[in-house]
Every structure is written in structure tokens, then in C-alpha cells.
Amino acid sequence: MRILILLLLSSSVVFAQQESLRMVYPFMPLGINPAMAGAKGVASMIGIYRKKPLFQGGITNTASSQQYFSFDMPIAQEKGGIGFLAYNTDQSYAMASGGIAANLGLAAVGSKQLQWGRGNHLRMGLELGVNQFPIIGKSGTSVLGGHYGWGLQYERGDFQLGFSSPANSFESSYGSLNKPLYLTGQYILHVSQHTLKLGTVIRSQRESTKADYYAVFWVKEKLGAGIWYQETGSELGSKALLGSFEVALGKNFRLGYAYDFLGESTAYYPAGFGSAVSSERAGFHQLFLRYEVDLGNGKIAEFRP
């Protein structure tokens, strides 16, 4: 079995519930489970742009702009998968003690697949990386630490079950910021020429457990509309309610958009400039692009919701 490693630069803010990379799983499931590398059977490239507000206005300190990119593909006749993740997030809200928090990351991911019986597939993924932790209150200063992660993904037909822990810190002083455990379940229901994707994501972290639920309906494999209720979906630990829309342009190209209707804006001003303010809503807008390349195994002709 080949062991693949993940290099991941990520930062976790002391007030945040999770790293930003873990919140974009509706369009980038590789972010919470490295076992998904190569699972689609095609070379897949995904780009996500998140921003709030979409146009500058209101409380300046609540603005945030984030970019994510992933690539993965199967290898060894689909017995494994490799890929990478990259992201740059500017969570430009100031903390009460001063300083600005931001995230930057680069990752390599990999998986190994086992098969048995009729249609049973088990994928195993690994990750290993370094983290950049900004020191709030000391502008321009950061420290580096390392982390590791792993994931399992079982598939049989249209049913998927995953278990993963993508960010475990090697440094005990930062351990409380990481160590998430994810349990995911998904089922795809085919109705005539339409498709309904149903699923849940359960995350256990810091002695708390939160659950997400989602449903995405595809009309004739062309137009998709979804609803995502996320208890794990906000940088500040608040709930999120995403409405998503996707359009498939052929078999290998897809565009999408999502908006958080429960988005909250909380501005933390530097010391001496007053206390925290939370007087307006500003949910994240998410723009999504996915492009896939045929590897000659016939998988490009299959619908991948």
C-alpha cells in the first residue's frame, strides 16, 4: 500500500471553531476527508471564491475574502488517488487585543482503495503537514507547528459512509485548536431522470458534537439546487444555512453559487477602540467552479452530483 502525505499550511484563530478549509466541504469534500482523493475516477479541479460582503460596505472589519483550489485524480488503475489543496483566506476582522487573523495553506493528499464482494469499496487516506498559527496581538508574528490526519471512506453503489480526522496537531500547545472527528453519510436517490443527494456531516471537537444536514436536487443532470443546514459552518461558531445552485455545462464543467442566509458579522476592534460589535448580517457568498478531465476509463460519461 502506498502511503501519500499531505502538506498543509493552515491557521486556526483562538475564537474560531475550525479551520476555514473544513467549511467548504459542500463543494470540496476533500477538505474533510483525504480518502476522497481519486474517488470520482477522473482528474478533477475545483476552485472556490468566498467573500463577505460581496461589495464593500457596512462595518469594514467584518469583510473577508477567501480562495480555495483542489486537484485530485486516480492512480494505479484506480486503486489509489493523489492530489493537492491550496487556499488563501483573509479573515480580516480585528481582535479585541489587536492584530489581524489570516490563513494560508498548501496541501498534498492521497488515498488507497480496497475492493471486495459485489461493489464494496473502502478508501483510506493520509495527510501530514505544517501549520501557521498567528499570534493575536502581535501583528506580523506567527509560529509554525505540524499536524497529521487520516480518513476512511466506504462506498457501495449510491451509499457512502466516511470517518476522518483531518487536522491533529503535533504540538500539544495547539492541540485544543484541532483534533476534529468527522462522521459523514450520503445517499443518492434516482427518480426518473432526476437525482436527489441526501446527507449528513457530524463533527466532534473540543468535547462538543455538531451536525449538518443537506439535500441537493438535480434536474436531468443539468441544474442542481441545494439546502445545507450547518452547525459547523461558521468561522465564529454560529450556525449557517446555505442555499446553493449549480449548472452542469457538459460532462466535465460545472459552475455553482451558494449564500449563507444566517451569516453574522461581528467586528472586533483593536484595543482602545471599543468593544465587540455585532449589528449587521453579512453571510458568505461562494462562487464554485469544477473542471474534470477524461482519463480514458469511461468515468467522464457518468454523472457525479
C-alpha positions in Angstrom: 0.0 0.0 0.0 1.4 3.4 -1.0 1.4 6.0 1.7 0.8 9.5 0.5 1.4 12.6 2.5 -0.4 15.9 2.9 1.4 19.1 3.4 -1.0 21.6 4.8 -0.4 25.1 5.9 -3.4 26.3 7.9 -4.1 28.7 10.7 -6.7 28.4 13.5 -7.8 31.5 15.3 -8.4 31.2 19.0 -12.1 32.3 18.7 -12.8 30.1 15.7 -14.4 26.6 15.9 -12.5 25.1 13.0 -10.1 25.9 10.1 -11.6 27.7 7.1 -10.7 24.7 4.8 -13.1 22.5 6.7 -16.1 24.8 6.0 -16.1 24.5 2.1 -16.9 20.7 2.0 -20.2 21.3 0.2 -18.2 22.0 -2.9 -14.8 20.5 -1.8 -15.3 17.3 0.3 -11.6 16.6 0.1 -11.2 19.2 2.7 -12.6 17.0 5.5 -11.6 13.5 4.2 -8.3 12.8 2.3 -9.7 9.4 1.4 -11.8 11.1 -1.2 -8.7 11.6 -3.4 -9.3 10.0 -6.8 -12.8 8.7 -5.8 -14.5 10.2 -8.8 -12.4 8.3 -11.3 -11.5 11.4 -13.2 -8.9 14.2 -12.9 -10.9 16.9 -11.0 -10.0 20.6 -10.5 -12.1 22.7 -8.1 -11.9 26.4 -7.4 -13.9 28.3 -4.7 -14.1 32.0 -4.0 -15.8 33.1 -0.8 -16.5 36.7 0.1 -18.5 38.8 2.6 -19.9 41.2 1.9 -20.0 40.8 -1.9 -19.5 44.5 -2.2 -17.6 46.5 0.4 -19.9 48.4 2.9 -21.1 48.5 6.4 -18.6 47.5 9.2 -15.2 47.4 7.5 -13.8 44.9 10.0 -16.3 42.2 9.0 -15.0 41.9 5.4 -13.4 38.7 4.3 -12.1 37.3 1.1 -11.1 33.6 0.7 -9.8 31.5 -2.2 -9.6 27.7 -2.4 -8.3 25.3 -5.0 -8.1 21.5 -5.2 -6.9 18.9 -7.7 -7.1 15.1 -7.4 -7.0 12.1 -9.7 -6.9 8.3 -9.5 -3.7 6.3 -10.0 -2.6 2.7 -10.3 -5.7 1.7 -12.3 -8.0 3.4 -9.7 -6.5 1.5 -6.8 -5.3 4.8 -5.3 -5.5 8.6 -5.6 -3.3 11.7 -5.3 -3.9 15.4 -5.3 -3.4 18.7 -3.6 -5.2 21.6 -1.9 -4.3 25.2 -1.8 -6.1 28.1 -0.1 -5.6 31.7 0.9 -8.1 33.2 3.3 -8.0 36.7 4.7 -10.3 36.7 7.8 -10.0 40.4 8.1 -11.7 41.1 11.4 -9.6 42.6 14.1 -9.4 41.0 17.5 -10.1 42.9 20.8 -6.4 42.7 21.7 -5.3 44.0 18.3 -3.9 42.2 15.2 -5.5 40.6 12.2 -6.0 36.9 11.7 -5.4 35.2 8.3 -5.0 31.7 6.9 -2.7 30.4 4.1 -2.3 26.8 3.1 -0.9 24.2 0.6 -1.6 20.5 0.8 -0.9 17.2 -0.9 -3.4 14.4 -0.4 -3.5 10.7 -1.2 -5.6 7.5 -0.8 -5.5 3.7 -1.3 -8.6 1.7 -2.3 -9.6 -1.9 -1.4 -12.4 -3.8 -3.0 -14.3 -7.0 -2.1 -17.5 -8.8 -2.8 -20.0 -7.1 -5.1 -19.4 -3.4 -5.2 -17.8 -2.9 -1.8 -15.1 -0.2 -1.8 -13.0 1.1 1.1 -10.7 4.0 0.6 -8.0 5.0 3.1 -6.4 8.4 3.1 -3.5 10.1 4.9 -2.3 13.7 5.5 0.7 15.3 7.1 1.6 19.0 7.2 2.8 22.2 8.9 0.5 24.9 10.3 1.0 28.6 10.7 -0.6 30.0 13.8 -0.9 33.8 14.0 -0.2 35.3 17.4 -3.1 37.6 18.1 -2.0 40.9 19.5 1.5 40.7 17.9 0.9 41.9 14.4 3.1 40.3 11.8 4.2 37.5 14.1 3.4 33.8 13.7 4.6 30.4 14.8 4.8 27.1 12.9 3.6 23.7 14.0 2.9 20.4 12.4 -0.1 18.2 12.1 -1.3 14.9 10.7 -4.6 13.5 9.6 -6.4 10.4 8.2 -9.7 9.3 6.6 -11.7 6.3 5.7 -14.5 6.2 3.1 -16.8 3.2 2.4 -18.9 3.1 -0.8 -21.4 0.6 -2.1 -23.5 1.7 -5.0 -25.1 5.1 -4.2 -24.3 4.9 -0.4 -21.3 6.5 1.2 -20.0 6.4 4.8 -16.9 8.3 5.9 -14.9 8.7 9.1 -12.0 11.1 9.3 -9.8 13.3 11.4 -8.1 15.8 9.1 -6.2 18.0 11.5 -4.4 16.7 14.6 -1.6 18.9 15.9 1.8 17.5 16.8 2.2 20.5 19.1 0.4 20.0 22.5 0.1 23.7 22.9 -2.1 23.9 19.8 -3.9 20.6 20.3 -7.1 22.3 21.6 -7.5 24.1 18.3 -7.6 20.9 16.3 -8.4 17.2 16.7 -11.8 17.2 14.9 -13.6 13.9 14.2 -16.0 13.7 11.2 -18.6 11.1 10.5 -20.3 11.6 7.1 -23.2 9.7 5.4 -24.6 10.2 2.0 -27.2 8.5 -0.3 -28.1 9.3 -3.9 -31.6 8.6 -4.9 -32.5 8.4 -8.6 -36.1 9.4 -9.6 -36.8 9.1 -13.3 -34.3 11.4 -14.9 -33.7 13.4 -11.7 -31.3 12.9 -8.8 -31.6 13.7 -5.1 -28.5 13.7 -2.9 -29.1 13.4 0.8 -26.5 13.5 3.5 -25.3 14.5 7.0 -21.9 15.6 8.5 -21.3 15.1 12.2 -18.3 16.7 13.8 -16.9 16.1 17.3 -14.4 18.7 18.5 -13.5 20.2 21.9 -15.9 17.9 23.7 -18.8 19.2 21.6 -20.7 17.5 18.8 -22.4 19.3 15.9 -24.4 18.0 13.0 -25.1 19.3 9.4 -27.8 18.1 7.1 -28.2 18.7 3.3 -30.2 17.9 0.3 -29.4 18.7 -3.3 -31.9 18.0 -6.2 -30.7 17.7 -9.8 -33.0 18.2 -12.7 -32.0 15.9 -15.6 -28.3 16.2 -14.5 -28.3 19.8 -15.7 -29.4 22.1 -12.9 -28.9 21.5 -9.2 -30.4 23.3 -6.2 -29.5 22.5 -2.6 -30.1 23.4 1.0 -27.3 23.0 3.7 -28.1 23.4 7.4 -24.7 23.6 9.1 -24.0 23.8 12.8 -20.3 23.5 11.8 -20.4 26.2 9.1 -19.2 29.5 10.5 -15.8 30.9 11.5 -17.2 32.2 14.7 -19.1 29.0 15.6 -22.5 30.2 14.5 -25.0 28.2 12.5 -25.1 28.5 8.7 -27.9 27.9 6.2 -26.6 27.7 2.7 -28.7 27.9 -0.4 -26.8 26.5 -3.4 -27.3 26.5 -7.2 -25.3 24.6 -9.8 -25.3 24.2 -13.5 -23.6 21.5 -15.5 -22.1 22.6 -18.8 -21.4 19.3 -20.4 -20.0 16.3 -18.6 -16.8 17.9 -17.4 -17.6 21.5 -16.5 -19.7 22.9 -13.7 -20.5 26.3 -12.2 -22.1 27.0 -8.8 -23.1 29.6 -6.3 -24.1 29.5 -2.6 -25.1 32.0 0.1 -25.3 31.8 3.9 -28.6 33.2 4.9 -27.7 33.1 8.6 -24.4 34.8 8.2 -23.4 37.0 11.1 -21.0 39.9 11.2 -19.0 40.5 14.4 -16.4 43.2 14.4 -13.6 43.1 17.0 -11.9 46.4 17.2 -8.3 46.8 18.3 -7.6 47.7 22.0 -8.6 51.2 22.9 -11.3 51.5 20.1 -14.3 50.0 21.9 -15.8 46.5 22.4 -17.1 43.9 20.0 -19.9 45.0 17.7 -22.4 42.7 16.0 -25.0 44.9 14.4 -25.4 43.6 10.8 -25.7 40.3 8.9 -23.2 39.5 6.1 -23.3 35.9 5.0 -20.6 34.5 2.8 -21.1 34.4 -1.0 -19.5 31.3 -2.5 -18.6 31.0 -6.2 -17.7 27.5 -7.3 -16.1 26.1 -10.5 -15.3 22.4 -11.2 -13.5 21.1 -14.3 -12.8 17.4 -14.9 -10.6 15.6 -17.4 -11.3 12.3 -19.0 -8.6 9.7 -18.2 -9.9 7.1 -20.7 -11.7 4.9 -18.2 -15.2 5.9 -19.2 -15.9 7.7 -15.9 -16.3 11.1 -17.5 -19.6 9.9 -19.0 -21.0 9.2 -15.5 -23.0 11.8 -13.6 -21.1 12.9 -10.4 -23.5 15.0 -8.3 
